[in-house]
């Protein structure tokens, strides 16, 4: 029987023994070999496919902790600001816990799959005429004035849950990879991975990538109006900015930015060549390696094994997939016409 994430790593997580664990049986996501991407980049590339979590993203790792602790502390409702994945996860875990869920999302800036999840899980969805950073400021203010639990990544329990992905990688590989490549938005996930690796007494290079239109850490200044096709990392003022910088610096790694076109090209490549369908933001971790090459350690060595974190499933954002994929071929219901479409010139 599948074991809840908290129970698997209870000795490394601060959860009261009498707390009711709120779980959808998250974690235990696979490391998938990517032979064609490996050939292109020049190292063994493994994909940590977090899109196979219950709500389709890595957020479930942190949410099981955040909602478990919120319920243990007597909360009756949880709230978050979100570009989509946090909203979907918070809504699902709130429903599982029997709590009210409230999510605030930037108007017109949430992918269809994520909005659908939030609505179906019964959360109150508020569409804000503003961006994610403004939404986060508002939920922070609300939780200071009202008895409702904040479950964004500024909640320390979220990072405790998310660090378990690093544990799983080390457990499966019998040690750390040489490097980890990861998309960076709010900064919480890269911070959590570093925390997990350090707790396992390991220190792979961390290579972070932001989208060019939402790259405050790379640019060294807040981006007032972040824009990118990678909606999950469309953040102009990361809540975990300093922690993310510290994690990458301490590892000896680097953070760079990639264009939307580079992200989308990598997104299509990994789906069509290695069969893994991730959401666009995840592909920043691939696009960066394709664009900048392998990171170099202080000893001058390049990594032989790199884990790329794919934070969410491609079905989260069906509109982008349809717009980026090949055209659908329409045929009459005639076998010869269909045969020509399948086998004819240009097929």
C-alpha positions as CSV (number, residue, x, y, z in Angstrom):
1,X,0.0,0.0,0.0
2,X,1.2,3.5,-0.8
3,X,2.5,5.4,2.2
4,X,1.7,9.1,2.7
5,X,4.7,11.4,2.2
6,X,4.7,12.6,5.9
7,X,4.8,9.0,7.1
8,X,7.7,8.0,4.9
9,X,9.9,10.9,6.1
10,X,8.3,11.5,9.5
11,X,11.7,11.3,11.2
12,X,12.8,14.3,9.2
13,X,9.6,16.4,9.4
14,X,8.3,18.2,12.4
15,X,4.7,16.9,12.7
16,X,3.0,16.3,16.1
17,X,2.5,12.6,16.7
18,X,-1.3,13.2,17.3
19,X,-1.8,15.3,14.1
20,X,-4.2,13.9,11.5
21,X,-2.2,13.6,8.4
22,X,-4.0,15.2,5.4
23,X,-2.8,13.3,2.4
24,X,-3.6,12.4,-1.2
25,X,-0.6,10.1,-1.3
26,X,1.7,12.6,-2.8
27,X,5.4,12.1,-3.6
28,X,7.3,9.0,-4.9
29,X,7.5,10.6,-8.3
30,X,9.8,8.9,-10.9
31,X,13.2,9.8,-12.1
32,X,12.8,9.3,-15.9
33,X,15.8,8.8,-18.2
34,X,15.8,11.2,-21.1
35,X,18.1,9.7,-23.7
36,X,17.6,12.2,-26.5
37,X,17.9,15.2,-24.2
38,X,21.0,13.5,-22.7
39,X,22.6,13.2,-26.1
40,X,21.8,16.8,-26.9
41,X,23.2,18.2,-23.7
42,X,26.1,15.8,-23.3
43,X,25.4,14.3,-19.8
44,X,23.0,11.8,-18.3
45,X,19.8,13.7,-17.9
46,X,17.1,12.4,-15.5
47,X,13.7,14.1,-15.2
48,X,12.2,14.4,-11.7
49,X,8.6,14.4,-13.0
50,X,6.6,16.1,-10.3
51,X,3.7,16.4,-12.6
52,X,2.7,12.9,-11.4
53,X,1.7,14.2,-8.0
54,X,-2.0,13.9,-7.2
55,X,-2.9,17.4,-8.4
56,X,-0.3,17.4,-11.1
57,X,2.5,19.5,-9.6
58,X,5.2,19.6,-6.9
59,X,3.0,21.8,-4.7
60,X,1.4,18.7,-3.2
61,X,4.6,17.9,-1.3
62,X,4.4,21.2,0.6
63,X,0.6,21.3,0.8
64,X,0.3,18.0,2.7
65,X,2.5,19.5,5.4
66,X,0.9,23.0,5.4
67,X,-2.7,21.8,5.5
68,X,-1.9,19.0,8.1
69,X,-0.4,21.7,10.4
70,X,-3.1,24.2,9.7
71,X,-5.7,21.6,10.7
72,X,-3.7,20.6,13.8
73,X,-3.5,24.2,14.9
74,X,-7.3,24.6,14.6
75,X,-7.7,26.5,11.3
76,X,-11.1,26.3,9.6
77,X,-9.9,27.8,6.3
78,X,-6.8,28.2,4.2
79,X,-5.9,30.9,1.7
80,X,-3.2,31.4,-0.9
81,X,-2.2,33.7,-3.8
82,X,-1.3,31.7,-6.9
83,X,-0.5,31.7,-10.5
84,X,-2.3,28.3,-10.6
85,X,-0.6,25.3,-9.2
86,X,-0.7,26.4,-5.6
87,X,-4.4,27.2,-6.0
88,X,-5.1,23.7,-7.4
89,X,-3.2,22.0,-4.6
90,X,-4.5,24.1,-1.8
91,X,-8.0,23.6,-3.0
92,X,-7.6,19.8,-3.2
93,X,-6.0,19.5,0.2
94,X,-8.5,21.9,1.9
95,X,-11.3,19.7,0.5
96,X,-9.5,16.6,1.8
97,X,-9.2,18.1,5.2
98,X,-12.7,19.4,5.4
99,X,-11.6,23.0,5.5
100,X,-12.7,26.0,3.4
101,X,-10.3,26.9,0.6
102,X,-9.8,30.4,-0.8
103,X,-7.5,31.2,-3.7
104,X,-6.7,34.6,-5.2
105,X,-5.4,34.5,-8.8
106,X,-4.3,37.2,-11.2
107,X,-7.1,37.9,-13.6
108,X,-6.6,36.2,-17.0
109,X,-3.2,34.9,-15.9
110,X,-4.1,31.3,-14.8
111,X,-3.9,28.3,-17.1
112,X,-7.2,26.6,-17.8
113,X,-6.3,23.3,-16.2
114,X,-5.3,24.9,-12.9
115,X,-8.5,27.1,-12.7
116,X,-10.6,24.0,-13.4
117,X,-9.0,22.1,-10.6
118,X,-9.6,24.9,-8.1
119,X,-13.2,25.3,-9.0
120,X,-14.0,21.6,-8.9
121,X,-12.4,21.2,-5.5
122,X,-14.9,23.7,-4.2
123,X,-12.6,26.6,-3.4
124,X,-13.7,30.2,-3.5
125,X,-11.7,31.6,-6.4
126,X,-11.1,35.4,-6.5
127,X,-9.8,36.8,-9.7
128,X,-7.7,39.8,-8.9
129,X,-7.2,42.8,-11.3
130,X,-3.5,42.7,-10.6
131,X,-0.5,40.4,-10.6
132,X,0.7,37.6,-8.3
133,X,2.9,39.9,-6.2
134,X,-0.1,42.1,-5.4
135,X,-2.2,39.0,-4.6
136,X,0.5,37.8,-2.2
137,X,0.6,41.1,-0.4
138,X,-3.2,41.0,0.0
139,X,-3.3,37.5,1.4
140,X,-0.5,38.3,3.8
141,X,-2.6,41.3,5.0
142,X,-5.7,39.2,5.3
143,X,-4.1,36.4,7.4
144,X,-2.7,39.0,9.8
145,X,-6.2,40.3,10.5
146,X,-8.3,37.2,10.2
147,X,-8.2,33.6,11.5
148,X,-7.3,31.9,8.3
149,X,-4.1,29.9,7.5
150,X,-1.7,31.1,4.8
151,X,-0.4,28.2,2.7
152,X,1.9,30.0,0.2
153,X,5.6,29.1,0.2
154,X,6.3,31.7,2.9
155,X,4.7,29.1,5.2
156,X,7.7,27.2,6.5
157,X,5.8,23.9,6.5
158,X,5.6,24.1,2.7
159,X,9.3,24.0,2.4
160,X,9.5,21.1,4.8
161,X,7.3,19.1,2.6
162,X,9.0,20.1,-0.6
163,X,12.5,19.2,0.6
164,X,11.5,15.5,0.4
165,X,12.0,15.6,-3.3
166,X,15.7,15.9,-2.7
167,X,15.5,13.0,-0.3
168,X,13.8,10.8,-3.0
169,X,16.4,11.7,-5.6
170,X,19.3,10.7,-3.3
171,X,17.5,7.5,-2.1
172,X,16.9,6.4,-5.7
173,X,20.4,7.2,-6.9
174,X,22.1,6.0,-3.8
175,X,23.6,9.5,-3.5
176,X,23.2,12.9,-5.0
177,X,23.3,13.9,-8.6
178,X,26.2,16.0,-9.8
179,X,23.8,18.9,-10.5
180,X,20.1,19.8,-10.2
181,X,18.5,22.1,-12.8
182,X,15.3,23.8,-11.7
183,X,12.9,26.6,-12.8
184,X,12.8,29.5,-10.4
185,X,9.7,31.6,-9.7
186,X,8.9,32.4,-6.1
187,X,12.2,30.8,-5.0
188,X,10.6,28.4,-2.5
189,X,11.3,25.1,-4.4
190,X,15.0,25.7,-5.0
191,X,15.3,26.7,-1.4
192,X,13.6,23.5,-0.3
193,X,15.7,21.3,-2.5
194,X,18.9,22.8,-1.1
195,X,17.5,22.3,2.5
196,X,16.8,18.6,1.6
197,X,20.2,18.0,0.1
198,X,22.0,19.6,3.1
199,X,20.0,17.5,5.5
200,X,21.2,14.5,3.6
201,X,24.7,15.9,3.9
202,X,25.1,16.4,0.1
203,X,25.7,19.4,-2.0
204,X,25.1,19.1,-5.8
205,X,25.4,22.2,-8.0
206,X,22.1,24.0,-8.3
207,X,21.4,25.6,-11.7
208,X,18.3,27.8,-11.6
209,X,16.5,29.4,-14.6
210,X,14.0,32.2,-14.7
211,X,11.9,33.4,-17.7
212,X,13.4,36.5,-19.4
213,X,10.2,38.5,-18.8
214,X,10.1,37.5,-15.1
215,X,13.7,37.4,-14.0
216,X,14.1,39.6,-10.9
217,X,16.8,37.5,-9.3
218,X,18.9,37.5,-12.5
219,X,18.4,41.2,-13.1
220,X,18.9,42.1,-9.5
221,X,15.7,44.2,-9.3
222,X,12.0,43.7,-8.9
223,X,10.0,43.3,-12.2
224,X,6.9,45.4,-11.8
225,X,4.9,43.7,-14.6
226,X,6.3,40.2,-15.2
227,X,5.3,38.6,-18.5
228,X,6.1,35.1,-19.8
229,X,4.3,32.1,-21.3
230,X,5.6,30.2,-18.4
231,X,2.8,31.2,-16.1
232,X,3.9,29.2,-13.1
233,X,7.1,31.3,-12.8
234,X,5.5,34.7,-13.8
235,X,6.6,36.4,-10.6
236,X,8.3,39.7,-10.3
237,X,9.2,39.8,-6.6
238,X,9.9,36.3,-5.2
239,X,8.9,35.7,-1.6
240,X,12.0,33.5,-1.1
241,X,14.4,35.7,-3.2
242,X,17.3,35.9,-0.7
243,X,17.0,32.2,0.3
244,X,17.0,31.1,-3.3
245,X,20.1,33.3,-4.0
246,X,21.8,31.8,-1.0
247,X,21.0,28.2,-1.9
248,X,22.4,28.6,-5.5
249,X,25.5,30.5,-4.3
250,X,26.3,28.0,-1.5
251,X,26.0,25.1,-4.0
252,X,28.5,26.8,-6.3
253,X,25.9,27.0,-9.0
254,X,24.3,29.8,-11.0
255,X,21.0,31.4,-12.0
256,X,20.3,32.5,-15.6
257,X,17.3,33.5,-17.7
258,X,15.8,32.0,-20.8
259,X,13.5,33.4,-23.4
260,X,9.9,32.2,-24.0
261,X,10.9,30.9,-27.3
262,X,13.7,28.8,-25.8
263,X,11.3,27.5,-23.1
264,X,8.7,26.5,-25.7
265,X,11.3,24.8,-27.9
266,X,12.5,22.7,-25.0
267,X,8.9,22.0,-24.0
268,X,8.2,20.6,-27.4
269,X,11.5,18.7,-27.6
270,X,11.1,16.8,-24.4
271,X,7.5,15.9,-25.3
272,X,8.2,14.8,-28.9
273,X,11.6,13.2,-28.4
274,X,11.5,11.8,-24.9
275,X,7.8,11.4,-24.4
276,X,7.4,13.5,-21.3
277,X,4.7,16.2,-21.3
278,X,5.4,18.9,-18.8
279,X,3.9,22.4,-18.4
280,X,5.9,25.2,-20.1
281,X,7.4,26.7,-16.9
282,X,9.1,23.3,-16.2
283,X,10.9,23.5,-19.5
284,X,13.0,26.4,-18.3
285,X,15.2,23.9,-16.5
286,X,15.8,22.1,-19.9
287,X,16.0,25.3,-22.0
288,X,18.7,26.6,-19.7
289,X,20.9,23.6,-20.1
290,X,20.4,23.6,-23.9
291,X,21.2,27.3,-24.1
292,X,24.1,27.7,-21.5
293,X,25.5,24.2,-21.4
294,X,26.5,22.2,-18.4
295,X,27.4,24.0,-15.2
296,X,31.1,23.8,-14.1
297,X,32.1,23.0,-10.5
298,X,34.8,24.9,-8.7
299,X,37.2,22.0,-9.4
300,X,36.6,22.6,-13.1
301,X,34.6,19.4,-13.7
302,X,31.3,19.3,-15.5
303,X,28.6,17.1,-14.1
304,X,28.0,13.7,-15.5
305,X,24.5,13.2,-14.0
306,X,22.0,16.1,-13.9
307,X,18.5,15.9,-12.5
308,X,16.1,18.3,-14.2
309,X,13.0,19.2,-12.1
310,X,9.8,19.2,-14.1
311,X,7.4,20.9,-11.6
312,X,4.0,20.2,-13.3
313,X,2.1,18.1,-15.9
314,X,1.5,19.4,-19.4
315,X,-2.2,19.0,-19.0
316,X,-2.2,21.9,-16.6
317,X,-1.9,24.3,-19.6
318,X,-3.8,22.7,-22.6
319,X,-4.1,26.0,-24.5
320,X,-0.3,26.4,-24.9
321,X,0.0,22.7,-25.9
322,X,-2.6,23.1,-28.6
323,X,-1.0,26.3,-29.9
324,X,2.5,24.9,-30.0
325,X,1.6,21.5,-31.4
326,X,1.2,20.5,-35.0
327,X,-2.1,21.2,-36.7
328,X,-4.9,18.6,-36.5
329,X,-5.6,17.1,-39.9
330,X,-9.3,17.0,-40.8
331,X,-10.5,14.3,-43.2
332,X,-13.7,13.0,-44.7
333,X,-14.9,9.6,-43.4
334,X,-13.3,7.7,-46.3
335,X,-10.5,5.1,-45.9
336,X,-8.7,6.3,-49.0
337,X,-8.7,9.9,-47.9
338,X,-7.6,8.9,-44.5
339,X,-4.8,6.7,-45.9
340,X,-3.6,9.6,-48.0
341,X,-3.5,11.8,-44.9
342,X,-1.6,9.1,-43.0
343,X,0.8,7.9,-45.7
344,X,0.7,10.6,-48.4
345,X,3.3,13.3,-49.3
346,X,4.3,15.5,-46.4
347,X,3.2,12.9,-43.7
